[in-house]
Amino acid sequence: MKIYYMDIKAKLGKRIKELRQQQKMTQESLGFKSKLDRTYINGIENGRRNVALINIHKIAKALDVSLAELFKSDVFNK
């Protein structure tokens, strides 16, 4: 039996990418602001990384959003 749903890593990555693009930031600039490597940001946005909570916090701060705002999206309800 196959289950058709977007995994939580992909959902988080999609949301981070959405917020980053709204602010017209590149992955490189988000990486710089969050003190995380651009390739790590790319891995997150593509759902390949299981992100540590501390790094989620760094990304939220770099995007200038609260953790609540980061997770406030319909993408998590699908």
C-alpha positions in Angstrom: 0.0 0.0 0.0 1.4 3.4 -1.0 0.8 6.5 1.1 0.6 9.7 -0.9 1.7 12.6 1.3 4.5 15.1 1.4 7.0 14.2 4.0 7.6 16.8 6.8 11.1 17.5 5.6 9.7 18.4 2.1 7.0 20.5 3.7 9.5 22.5 5.8 11.7 22.9 2.8 8.9 24.2 0.7 7.9 26.7 3.4 11.4 28.0 3.8 11.8 28.4 0.1 8.5 30.3 -0.1 9.5 32.7 2.7 13.0 33.2 1.2 11.6 34.0 -2.2 9.0 36.4 -0.8 11.9 38.3 0.6 13.8 38.1 -2.7 16.7 36.3 -1.0 19.0 33.8 -2.6 20.0 30.6 -0.9 23.4 32.0 -0.6 22.2 35.1 1.3 20.0 33.0 3.5 22.9 30.8 4.3 25.1 33.8 5.1 22.5 35.4 7.4 21.8 32.1 9.2 25.5 31.1 9.3 24.6 27.9 7.4 26.1 26.7 4.1 24.2 27.4 0.9 24.4 23.7 0.0 22.8 22.9 3.4 20.0 25.4 2.6 19.5 23.8 -0.8 19.3 20.3 0.8 16.6 21.6 3.3 14.6 23.3 0.5 14.7 20.0 -1.5 13.5 17.9 1.5 16.8 16.0 1.7 17.9 17.2 5.1 16.5 16.3 8.5 17.1 19.7 10.1 18.1 20.2 13.7 15.8 22.5 15.8 18.7 24.9 16.4 19.1 25.3 12.6 15.4 25.8 12.1 15.7 28.6 14.7 18.6 30.1 12.9 16.8 30.1 9.6 13.6 31.7 11.1 15.8 34.5 12.6 17.5 35.0 9.2 14.1 35.2 7.5 13.0 37.6 10.3 10.0 35.4 11.2 9.0 33.7 14.4 9.0 29.9 14.7 5.2 30.1 14.8 5.1 32.1 11.6 7.5 29.7 9.9 5.1 26.8 10.6 2.0 28.9 9.9 1.2 27.6 6.4 -1.3 25.5 4.6 1.6 23.4 3.3 1.7 21.6 6.8 -2.0 20.7 6.6 -1.8 18.8 3.4 
